[in-house]
Amino acid sequence: MHKERIIVTGGAGFIGSNFINYMVKKYADYLFINVDKLTYSGNLNNLKELEYAKNYQFIKADICESEEMSKILKEGDILVNFAAESHVDNSLLDPYIFIKTNVVGTQNLLDISRKSKVKKFIQISTDEVYGSLSFDAQSSKENHILKPSSPYSASKAAAEMLCLAAVHTHNQFITITRSSNNFGPYQFPEKVIPLFVTNLILGKKVPLYGSGKNVRDWLFVLDNCEAIDMIIHKGNSGEVYNIGGGNEVQNIDLTNKILIKMGKDHSSIEYVEDRKGHDLRYSIDCLKIKSLGWTPKHNFDSALEKTINWYKENVWWWEPLKNTKGKRTS
């Protein structure tokens, strides 16, 4: 008999599937229910090793559909909402789908969670809600003003505001995470690291935006999974927690690291026109979650090498996904 149910929306996506793989193996007494619409970036192959797990099940459903979600959510559940459109370039081309999934979908989950008496609601957000920082600006803290600069980050900020409003108005137990750029296995190959790695495996060039000076803080996905696990068990309602890897790297330096690890040189770089409104730098202060006892365990360079090796060894997984949608984002 399972102690509690953890409902994971968007659990067939990159971070969601890594989270489920990690949690199912760690907690035999929880029942994990993966709810995913299976859009282009949702992939049940991410969870192949759990096919026969007794504490895992999958339900195909859309978080925007009230009737479907009302049948799934029960009193006492813990809900972790990963479900989101997350490709910045796509948000510039078609913002509406981001508003529907990320904003309307989140509000739908909040309403049903309240009616169903869900015990805890964990909203997975992003450091992109803080907007662009200058090179010399201090790292963003959880109480800093949000200045999202793309339809994607604006939709995630809006979803956060709805969550905090539900805490204030309805006293729902809701916690928000803002993580930095994740990387690792099972990441859809439109994102910068898997895009570059798979392109190089295929003998193609890597498309680098602008001058490559933009800075991102990189977090290995399993470190994020451990942080979310800790927040489920130790986090407080109404609180926001930054989750960063402490690895601020310019895109050009990241590109060079990948090239070196794959035995390539600068001739493999194709400089392309910069993205509109491309944020210069993201940087987050993580003292708050570290006070709960979390710290990232993975060294960036070794985790990057581990990730590259995973894509080399799992061509079967990514090859059918190449060019399915989008070009790249970072």
C-alpha positions, 0 to 999 in steps of 0.5 A: 500500500502506497503512503501518498500519491505524487502527481507529476504533470509534464513528467514525460518532458526533460526535467519531469522525466528525470525527476520521476526516474530519480524519485520512483527509485528512491521512494518505494512507498509513494505512488508516482502518477505521470500526467502528460499531454505528449506534445512534441517534447514529451517522450515516454522513451524517457521513462522506459526503465520504469515500465514495470515499476509498481509505484509508477503509472502514466496518464495521458491528459492535458492540464488545460482540460478541467474534466480530465484533471478533476478525475485525476487529482485526489485529496491528499495528493502532492502535485508537482507541475512541470507542464510547460511550453519552454522554448524561447524561440517558439514563444517569439513566433507563437506566444498564444500556446505559451499563455494557454499552457503556462498561464491558463493551464496553471490556473486550471490546476490551482482551481482543481487542486483547491476543490480536490483538497490537494495537500501540496502544490509545487510550481516549477518555474525558471530563473528567466523570470528575473530578466537580463542582468548586466555582467556586474549586477548582483545575483537575483534573489527570490524577493527581487523584482521580476522583469521577464523579457520573452513571452515564455518567461512572461508566461512563467512569471504570470503563472507564479503570480497566480500561485502566490495569489492562491496562497494569499486568497485561498491559503493553498499550500504552494511552493515555487522553484526557479532553477537555472539552465538544466542539462543532462540526459533526455533533453530535447535536441532543440536546446543548446547542449544536446543540439550542439552535441548531436550536431557534432556527432552527425558532422554538422556545425553548431549554430552560435547566437551573436558573439556568444557572450551571453552568460547562463548558470548551468545546473545538472538535472539530477541536482535539480531533482534532489532540490525539488525533492527537498522542497517537497519535504522541507519547503514552506508554503508561499516561498520561492526557492532559487536552484542554481548550479553556480556555473556561470559560463559564456555561451562561447566558452560552453561551445569551446568546452563541448568542441574540445570534449568532442575532438572538434575545433572552431571550424565547427562553429557557425555564427548566426543572427542573434535572437531578438531581445536575447537576455545577456546574463542570468545569475541567481542567489541560492542561499535560501535553498542551501539553508534547507541543506541542499547543495549541488553535487555535480562538478560542471565539467564532469557532468558535461562529459557525462551528458555528452557520453549519454548522447553518444551512447543513445543515438536511438533516443535522439535521432528521431527527434532531430529537426522535429521542432525549433532550432535552438535556445540558450 
